[in-house]
Structures are given as C-alpha cells and as structure tokens.
Amino acid sequence: EGGSGGGAGKTAPLPSHSTARDDNRAVGEEAAALVSRDAARRLFATSFERGATLLATLTAAQGSLKPKLDDARALGAALVAAREDIASAKRAVESRRVQTALAGLSEVGADEGADADGAVDEEEARLA
C-alpha cells in the first residue's frame, strides 16, 4: 500500500517512525485512555519512553555530526584563503600585463607603432 506522505527520495525513517495506521491506533488509544486512569498512565509512559528514545537517538546523532561540522568549517576557511590567494595572484598578473602594455605603447609611440611595411612588433603580437 502507498502509505502516507509520499516519501519518494527520503531516507529510511527512524525505527520508531509511525505509519498512518499506527497514528489512527494511537488516536483510538488516547480516546480509550480518557475513560480509564490506568490506561492514561500506560499511554503516557509509552509516549514518554518513545520520546526519550528519540531524544537519545537525536543527541547521539548530533554528537557524531559535531566533529564533521568542525571539519567542514575548517575546510571552508581554507577554501576562502585559497580563493583570496588566487584573486591576489590574478591582480598581480593583470597589473603586470597593464605595465607591459603601457611600456609597449610608449615604445610604439616613439617608434610610430609598426614598421614601414605594416608589420607589428613581435612583443605586441605576443601580448595580444
């Protein structure tokens, strides 16, 4: 049967995850529990125990994820530093290109740009 919630693509539920049928049964038990004080106590104890189990499972999962989260944060910081280094290197390369181009232009201005037959200087061709 299809079940509830359309869980396609989801991870497997926790072992104590209830289905729609279990939810309906729980509602019936809660209604019956209102009639009997002993039944109400049993229902509370069962619900509390299930909640405590879920909390313990959650706490354990959080504890195991904390070192991984710390590692991810450190990796992120290293990535940011690497990106800054790359950006700095790019700025230095671009600055050098601009200086070389300006030096080439000042030489071209002095030499009138190209030879008499229209050939471009070898350094200018390399820069282009």
Steps between C-alpha positions, in 0.01 A plus 500: 500500500613859435526611862492867589705800403645400162847417632670463162861604526499513880736308723376208703294611800616447854397161639232660720345693209127433496286434197152638437350177637705535820392864529134399474550230762671755729203735467270213598722416798497864609121504485485180704753640743268785583258243638744316723760658726725193481483497121590870499807430713609215272455720192703781659779263603517350149500841333758638742725197450478534121579872527796430726631241253465745213676771701787264582531405133497866398762592760727217384461607136581861588807387693631302204436789259681764708856395400391481137352849522824631653698337216266657243544844656880465493487386138281800416749737661785340302294536183441870565874552559583318175249713307656815644847380396374429147336843478822665618704310240251601229530865602880478487490340152256763374713779644808358325305475172392862528858612572632301205228633272565859607873454449429356156273789413756759603761322284253479212425868532869573471548257210173598326336164572600268217767458239469677170344191340231473774650207698415496869778480759560146625439596868169667411388184320589292805301733729194498276 
